[in-house]
Amino acid sequence: MKKYSLGEKSKSYYEEAGIYRLFSAREDAPGKIFETLLSEMKGKTLLDLGCGSGKYTKLFAPYAPKIVALDASKDQLSLAEKDTDGYDNIDFVHTQAEDMKLPSKSIDVALASWVLGTVEDEKRRKDILCNIERTLKPRGKIFLVENDTGGEFEQIRGRTNDPLERTKKYNEWLVKNGFREYSHFTTFFEFKDLDEARKVIGFIWGKEAKHRVQGSKIEHKVAIYCK
């Protein structure tokens, strides 16, 4: 299991679910992602793929008649269930994305926030996409919330001078596989203070990233793709 990352096998996602929950809570403090996607989610059956601790499940629950919230981590799902207590329109499913057994043509909109890019193997990525597409109703849509290139968050993660150009190449891969850029904007993480910011970033990405954090607010460039 990878310690310093936020990949599909990262320690912070499985063994320390509370750290990821705090990270997710501090992300996009202005709520631009929610505002951008709300009109697409209203009145729709929604698949929240890789729902994590349930941030977007909870935000969209008042507007979607039914949400299927799916994740590979039991600990993350447990947090999501507690945080959405009181909603009776959410089904929680514990499974890997490529193994989900949802009925075909049962979903209006699928949302995946920073999920597909954590899967390094391209064949698995394509298998996941095929499975998502299988669940969509005619004219259904997939929305992927992803990191854009550049900005402070990329710099902290060591991606601005990444010789592998992982963010750029992954986003190009999405376009090659039928996605279009739906929206892109600059938002920010807002932690309680510098200590909290360094604690969370350091736990997920290690000491070098921790020391790059210079304040409680971190600029974050986001791209949303649609298919």
Stockholm file with secondary structure:
# STOCKHOLM 1.0

chainA/1-227         MKKYSLGEKSKSYYEEAGIYRLFSAREDAPGKIFETLLSEMKGKTLLDLGCGSGKYTKLFAPYAPKIVALDASKDQLSLAEKDTDGYDNIDFVHTQAEDMKLPSKSIDVALASWVLGTVEDEKRRKDILCNIERTLKPRGKIFLVENDTGGEFEQIRGRTNDPLERTKKYNEWLVKNGFREYSHFTTFFEFKDLDEARKVIGFIWGKEAKHRVQGSKIEHKVAIYCK
#=GR chainA/1-227 SS CBSSSCSTTBHHHHTCHHHHHHHHHHSSTTCHHHHHHHHHHTTSEEEEETCTTSHHHHHHTTTCSEEEEEESCHHHHHHHHHHTTTCSSEEEEESCGGGCCCCTTCEEEEEEESCGGGCCCHHHHHHHHHHHHHHEEEEEEEEEEEECSSSHHHHHTTCTTCTTCHHHHHHHHHHHTTCEEEEEEEEEEECSSHHHHHHHHHHHHCHHHHHHCCSSEEEEEEEEEEC
#=GC SS_cons         CBSSSCSTTBHHHHTCHHHHHHHHHHSSTTCHHHHHHHHHHTTSEEEEETCTTSHHHHHHTTTCSEEEEEESCHHHHHHHHHHTTTCSSEEEEESCGGGCCCCTTCEEEEEEESCGGGCCCHHHHHHHHHHHHHHEEEEEEEEEEEECSSSHHHHHTTCTTCTTCHHHHHHHHHHHTTCEEEEEEEEEEECSSHHHHHHHHHHHHCHHHHHHCCSSEEEEEEEEEEC
//
